[in-house]
Amino acid sequence: MSGRSPTSDDLVSELRRKIRPDLVVTTPEILENFRADRSGLRSDSAPIVVVFAESSSDVVEVMMSATAHRVPVVVRGTGTGVAGASFASAGELVLSLERMNRILEINEEEAYAIVEPGVINGDLNDVLRDRGFWFAPDPASRAISSIGGNIATNAGGLMCAKYGVTREAVLGLTVVLADGSMIETGRRTMKGVTGLDLTALVTGSEGTLGVIVSACVRIRRAVPGGVSTVNAYFPSARDAANACLAVSSAGLTPMVMEIMDDQCLAAVHAYLELDSPPSGSASLLLQFDGESSTANAASANDILRRHGGRPETATDEAHAEELLRIRRSVHPAMARLGTTLIEDVCVPRTRLADMFDRISEIQRQRGIVIPTVAHAGDGNLHPNFISETDHIPEEIWDAAQELFSAALEFGGTLTGEHGVGTLKKRWLRQELGDTQVELQRRIKAAFDPLNILNPGKVF
Ligand SMILES: Cc1cc2nc3c(=O)[nH]c(=O)nc-3n(C[C@H](O)[C@H](O)[C@H](O)COP(=O)(O)OP(=O)(O)OC[C@H]3O[C@@H](n4cnc5c(N)ncnc54)[C@H](O)[C@@H]3O)c2cc1C
């Protein structure tokens, strides 16, 4: 235990008196796990302690002690965040919610579920499926990320162009504030406009405003009818993007609309040890649900052909699942190429093709490899900046800066779904401007006057 300051020793002893001692962990090997998330960033040294809260009263005790000792708190779900918002450094306390993982209520009549924050997104869906319901937010990390983390990052996913991002599925939250007081935000009713919408404010706040200890989330009845899946190859990502626009403009609303550029597609095929895709091709994956899915897929196929695509409709469920597996394997395939900065800009859908062109230009001019995948239905691109070094070098940051400027020039945003964390912090003013950044800081100070919740992240 040597090397800890008297303050941190006092804090740890106090916590072990107040909550079950085995939940308060200072084992160096365990603390090491909390120095990184999935952003590729790593702190210089380990935090003081990690507390594995099992109840909201544990969280209250932790926050009261942290406030009393002025110790910063990094709230942690399952640590799959890619914005550098959930890793901790020297002098910090990690508050892990992963053991608060109970589904507290499923109300089918009112179509909501009440869950603790550590419930894994995919686990909730497994339980709901048996009852004919589902939870729409579907980050590609749904098998490994927590609903608390999904809410705190306002996560998106493959289906949000049709079914919305996480915010649209959150009705109300129970939140423990920095001083240990607890508030209930939002509602369980279909409508409700009492006061400011603190549910929306806390959603996407990346652990900077409070600790979500339970959430009332909207669940949906399973959509009747089947699912039709279409895969199409295009000569370029620009062509695929134009085809997507034509599909949307025809009034068709696929639940999945994903583009992979040629480099990304080739890397995933190599990773999965599949036959190589047609040389130089980009791919577009479409999935329609509901009673009209077959007819809609047929209409989309005509449009894709007119835009230079070669579509093929999945013959059965196994074929469809294989096509989705290719899309869902982008992250590990990129990781195999080298150190990856996963970017997340979002542009108006009408500028998606221009953005693909700009990314190609940045690659050519800077000699950097940037395989790109896009949630084309909502204009959200994930360019993966690959480098051969074990860290993200400055020339990659310079290229990323060029990408952000292009996104803003096209009327877009720096982050569509991953958040600001530490990765995007230095560009916040470029998008929001001084006045808004100052206002956001004042809001943060109103929730957390001592700045102990995730300090140094986002703002
Ligand atoms: C393979 C892979 C695929 C991914 N795909 C997607 C995708 O498709 N879409 C997408 O949006 N993201 C995606 N992500 C990123 C990540 O999974 C999401 O951001 C996810 O929502 C984070 O959840 P988590 O439980 O891991 O949160 P963590 O990483 O633990 O935390 C993320 C942030 O939320 C805060 N936080 C966590 N829990 C709470 C809580 N209870 N109260 C308050 N604050 C809290 C943390 O302080 C931190 O700021 C992907 C990541 C990986 C590794």
The ligand as a MOL file (V3000), in Angstrom:
LIG
                    3D

  0  0  0     0  0            999 V3000
M  V30 BEGIN CTAB
M  V30 COUNTS 53 58 0 0 0
M  V30 BEGIN ATOM
M  V30 1 C -16.4330 -3.4830 -30.8000 0
M  V30 2 C -17.0840 -2.1640 -30.4300 0
M  V30 3 C -18.1770 -1.7350 -31.1590 0
M  V30 4 C -18.8010 -0.5260 -30.8200 0
M  V30 5 N -19.8750 -0.1140 -31.5460 0
M  V30 6 C -20.5260 1.0140 -31.2110 0
M  V30 7 C -21.6640 1.4560 -31.9620 0
M  V30 8 O -22.0950 0.8110 -32.9200 0
M  V30 9 N -22.2820 2.5920 -31.5660 0
M  V30 10 C -21.8510 3.3150 -30.4950 0
M  V30 11 O -22.4520 4.3410 -30.1880 0
M  V30 12 N -20.7580 2.9270 -29.7800 0
M  V30 13 C -20.1060 1.8130 -30.0970 0
M  V30 14 N -19.0020 1.4160 -29.3770 0
M  V30 15 C -18.5460 2.2250 -28.2310 0
M  V30 16 C -19.1130 1.7670 -26.8380 0
M  V30 17 O -19.4330 0.4020 -26.8410 0
M  V30 18 C -20.3260 2.5940 -26.4500 0
M  V30 19 O -19.9340 3.9230 -26.2470 0
M  V30 20 C -21.0330 2.0880 -25.1720 0
M  V30 21 O -22.2350 2.8040 -25.0230 0
M  V30 22 C -20.1910 2.2330 -23.9140 0
M  V30 23 O -20.7760 1.4440 -22.8890 0
M  V30 24 P -19.8730 0.9200 -21.6510 0
M  V30 25 O -20.7570 0.1980 -20.7040 0
M  V30 26 O -18.7340 0.1760 -22.1630 0
M  V30 27 O -19.4290 2.3150 -21.0290 0
M  V30 28 P -17.9800 2.7560 -20.5210 0
M  V30 29 O -16.9900 2.6830 -21.6060 0
M  V30 30 O -17.6640 2.0650 -19.2570 0
M  V30 31 O -18.2730 4.2890 -20.2070 0
M  V30 32 C -18.5370 5.1940 -21.2500 0
M  V30 33 C -18.9280 6.5490 -20.6610 0
M  V30 34 O -20.1420 6.4430 -19.9330 0
M  V30 35 C -19.9510 6.8130 -18.5590 0
M  V30 36 N -20.8030 5.9080 -17.7710 0
M  V30 37 C -20.8470 4.5570 -17.8520 0
M  V30 38 N -21.7950 4.0940 -17.0290 0
M  V30 39 C -22.3610 5.1610 -16.4220 0
M  V30 40 C -23.3890 5.3310 -15.4490 0
M  V30 41 N -24.0600 4.2890 -14.9430 0
M  V30 42 N -23.6960 6.5900 -15.0340 0
M  V30 43 C -23.0390 7.6590 -15.5510 0
M  V30 44 N -22.0600 7.5680 -16.4610 0
M  V30 45 C -21.7240 6.3300 -16.8900 0
M  V30 46 C -18.4680 6.6810 -18.3070 0
M  V30 47 O -18.0350 7.5480 -17.2720 0
M  V30 48 C -17.9160 7.0980 -19.6550 0
M  V30 49 O -17.9250 8.4990 -19.7550 0
M  V30 50 C -18.3250 0.2450 -29.7170 0
M  V30 51 C -17.2150 -0.2110 -28.9940 0
M  V30 52 C -16.6020 -1.3960 -29.3340 0
M  V30 53 C -15.4240 -1.8450 -28.5270 0
M  V30 END ATOM
M  V30 BEGIN BOND
M  V30 1 1 1 2
M  V30 2 1 2 3
M  V30 3 2 2 52
M  V30 4 2 3 4
M  V30 5 1 4 5
M  V30 6 1 4 50
M  V30 7 2 5 6
M  V30 8 1 6 7
M  V30 9 1 6 13
M  V30 10 2 7 8
M  V30 11 1 7 9
M  V30 12 1 9 10
M  V30 13 2 10 11
M  V30 14 1 10 12
M  V30 15 2 12 13
M  V30 16 1 13 14
M  V30 17 1 14 15
M  V30 18 1 14 50
M  V30 19 1 15 16
M  V30 20 1 16 17
M  V30 21 1 16 18
M  V30 22 1 18 19
M  V30 23 1 18 20
M  V30 24 1 20 21
M  V30 25 1 20 22
M  V30 26 1 22 23
M  V30 27 1 23 24
M  V30 28 2 24 25
M  V30 29 1 24 26
M  V30 30 1 24 27
M  V30 31 1 27 28
M  V30 32 2 28 29
M  V30 33 1 28 30
M  V30 34 1 28 31
M  V30 35 1 31 32
M  V30 36 1 32 33
M  V30 37 1 33 34
M  V30 38 1 33 48
M  V30 39 1 34 35
M  V30 40 1 35 36
M  V30 41 1 35 46
M  V30 42 1 36 37
M  V30 43 1 36 45
M  V30 44 2 37 38
M  V30 45 1 38 39
M  V30 46 1 39 40
M  V30 47 2 39 45
M  V30 48 1 40 41
M  V30 49 2 40 42
M  V30 50 1 42 43
M  V30 51 2 43 44
M  V30 52 1 44 45
M  V30 53 1 46 47
M  V30 54 1 46 48
M  V30 55 1 48 49
M  V30 56 2 50 51
M  V30 57 1 51 52
M  V30 58 1 52 53
M  V30 END BOND
M  V30 END CTAB
M  END
